[in-house]
């Protein structure tokens, strides 16, 4: 990428963020990412568990079949999906404890039965 990107070059994801804030201001606040590496992308990250993901998924019109499940280091689950919104690619990501971690913290012990 030889071309120098200006702040105006990030207007697409910032416009999408402004539109989301106006339309869905009552939804849980995500961590927001805009990057010069992907100047057409807005990243919304939810770090307080997986529960908030579904509300955002529905607001963005993402079908359940479009959600990707992942696992990090065995104790963190992730949900990811993308959608076009207000001209930007919106990447939605949620992080939450794996079921075994939740069960262990409640005294169940987790693991296999």
Secondary structure, DSSP 8 states (H G I E B T S, - for coil): --S---GGGGHHHHHHHHHHHHH-TTS---EEEE-STTTTEEEEEE-S-SHHHHHHHHHTT--GGG-EEEEETTTEEEEEEEEEETTEEEEEEEEEE-HHHHHHHTTS--S--
